[in-house]
Amino acid sequence: MMRTWSRNQICQYVTSKLIGSGVLYLSTILIIKGFHFEDWPSTAKNPLLWFCYYGYATIWSILVDFLTRKIIPEDRILYKIPLYLFGGILPFVVMMGGLNLFSMIASLIGVACASIYYGVSNYAYHAKKLWPYSGILSLAMTVFLIVLVFLK
């Protein structure tokens, strides 16, 4: 039997993914540039970061959620977290031509990002009391990042 989602649940799901991407993106900017706000737009304009966080991370997350929902009916969390972490490792292994020292070191960053993304988006989705505010926060972060792109 296929479960149908209400419009409210779909909005919560989408905004939870946007929050995960936004938190990762802002964290990356903060780590790279620190509190030198005048330098933030140059990092925000990086299309690779947009692709990594709003493209790849979101698509991988939706794919993992879909696969674990359709294939694994019980104890999804036992499969979901390793799949998220694998998604953090996969791009570095592919880009660096297989498993080697550099891809393994870079994969640690990917695993950290995947863990943060999973934790933030999962919390944002399951915290029902936060719903209207999480939607506003996800849109505000996305708009803030887009505005940064057009500064300077």
C-alpha positions as CSV (number, residue, x, y, z in Angstrom):
1,M,0.0,0.0,0.0
2,M,1.4,3.3,-1.0
3,R,1.5,6.1,1.5
4,T,0.3,9.5,0.3
5,W,1.8,12.6,1.7
6,S,-0.1,15.8,2.5
7,R,1.0,19.1,1.1
8,N,2.2,20.1,4.6
9,Q,4.4,16.9,4.8
10,I,5.9,17.6,1.3
11,C,6.7,21.2,2.3
12,Q,8.3,20.0,5.5
13,Y,10.4,17.4,3.6
14,V,11.6,19.9,0.9
15,T,12.4,22.6,3.5
16,S,14.3,20.1,5.6
17,K,16.5,19.3,2.6
18,L,17.0,23.1,2.0
19,I,17.9,23.6,5.6
20,G,20.5,20.8,5.5
21,S,22.0,22.3,2.3
22,G,21.9,25.8,3.7
23,V,23.6,24.9,7.0
24,L,26.3,23.1,5.2
25,Y,26.9,25.9,2.7
26,L,27.0,28.6,5.4
27,S,29.3,26.4,7.5
28,T,31.6,26.0,4.6
29,I,31.7,29.8,4.0
30,L,32.3,30.4,7.7
31,I,35.2,27.8,7.8
32,I,36.8,29.2,4.6
33,K,36.4,32.9,5.2
34,G,35.8,33.2,9.0
35,F,34.0,36.3,10.2
36,H,35.3,38.4,7.4
37,F,31.9,39.1,5.9
38,E,33.2,41.2,3.1
39,D,34.9,38.0,1.6
40,W,31.7,35.8,1.8
41,P,30.4,36.8,-1.6
42,S,33.5,35.4,-3.4
43,T,33.0,32.0,-1.8
44,A,29.2,32.1,-2.4
45,K,29.8,32.5,-6.1
46,N,31.6,29.2,-6.4
47,P,29.3,27.0,-8.6
48,L,31.0,23.8,-7.4
49,L,29.8,24.5,-3.8
50,W,26.2,25.2,-5.1
51,F,26.3,21.9,-7.0
52,C,27.8,19.9,-4.1
53,Y,25.3,21.2,-1.4
54,Y,22.1,22.1,-3.3
55,G,22.6,19.6,-6.1
56,Y,24.4,16.4,-5.2
57,A,23.7,16.3,-1.4
58,T,20.0,17.0,-1.9
59,I,19.6,14.4,-4.8
60,W,21.6,11.8,-2.9
61,S,19.5,12.4,0.2
62,I,16.2,12.1,-1.7
63,L,17.5,8.9,-3.4
64,V,18.5,7.3,0.0
65,D,15.2,8.3,1.5
66,F,13.3,6.8,-1.4
67,L,15.3,3.6,-1.4
68,T,15.1,3.0,2.3
69,R,11.4,3.8,2.3
70,K,10.6,1.4,-0.6
71,I,13.0,-1.4,0.0
72,I,13.5,-1.6,3.7
73,P,10.3,-1.4,5.7
74,E,11.7,-1.7,9.2
75,D,14.9,-0.4,10.9
76,R,15.6,2.0,8.1
77,I,18.0,4.0,10.3
78,L,20.5,1.0,10.2
79,Y,20.7,1.4,6.4
80,K,20.0,5.1,6.0
81,I,23.0,6.5,7.9
82,P,25.6,4.2,6.2
83,L,24.1,5.2,2.8
84,Y,24.4,8.9,3.7
85,L,28.0,8.4,4.7
86,F,28.7,6.5,1.5
87,G,27.3,9.5,-0.3
88,G,30.0,11.6,1.4
89,I,32.8,9.2,0.3
90,L,31.7,8.5,-3.2
91,P,32.5,11.8,-5.0
92,F,36.0,11.9,-3.7
93,V,36.8,8.3,-4.6
94,V,35.4,8.9,-8.1
95,M,37.1,12.3,-8.6
96,M,40.5,11.0,-7.3
97,G,40.5,7.8,-9.4
98,G,39.8,5.2,-6.7
99,L,40.9,4.6,-3.1
100,N,44.2,6.2,-2.3
101,L,45.5,8.2,0.6
102,F,44.2,11.6,-0.8
103,S,40.7,10.3,-1.5
104,M,40.5,8.7,2.0
105,I,41.6,12.0,3.7
106,A,39.1,14.0,1.5
107,S,36.4,11.4,2.2
108,L,36.7,12.3,5.9
109,I,35.4,15.8,5.1
110,G,32.7,14.2,3.0
111,V,31.6,11.9,5.8
112,A,31.5,14.9,8.2
113,C,29.4,16.9,5.7
114,A,27.1,14.0,5.2
115,S,26.7,13.5,8.9
116,I,25.8,17.2,9.4
117,Y,23.4,17.2,6.4
118,Y,21.7,14.1,7.7
119,G,21.4,15.4,11.3
120,V,20.2,18.8,10.4
121,S,17.7,17.7,7.7
122,N,16.4,14.9,9.8
123,Y,15.9,17.1,12.8
124,A,14.2,19.8,10.8
125,Y,11.8,17.2,9.3
126,H,10.9,15.4,12.5
127,A,10.6,18.5,14.8
128,K,6.9,19.1,14.0
129,K,6.8,22.1,16.3
130,L,9.3,23.9,14.1
131,W,7.4,23.4,10.9
132,P,6.4,26.9,9.8
133,Y,9.6,28.4,11.2
134,S,11.8,25.8,9.5
135,G,10.2,26.7,6.2
136,I,10.9,30.4,6.7
137,L,14.5,29.6,7.8
138,S,15.2,27.4,4.8
139,L,13.9,30.1,2.4
140,A,15.7,32.8,4.3
141,M,19.1,30.9,4.1
142,T,18.6,30.2,0.4
143,V,17.7,33.8,-0.4
144,F,20.6,35.0,1.7
145,L,23.0,32.8,-0.3
146,I,21.6,34.0,-3.6
147,V,21.9,37.6,-2.5
148,L,25.6,36.9,-1.6
149,V,26.2,35.7,-5.1
150,F,25.1,39.1,-6.5
151,L,27.1,41.2,-4.1
152,K,30.5,42.8,-5.2
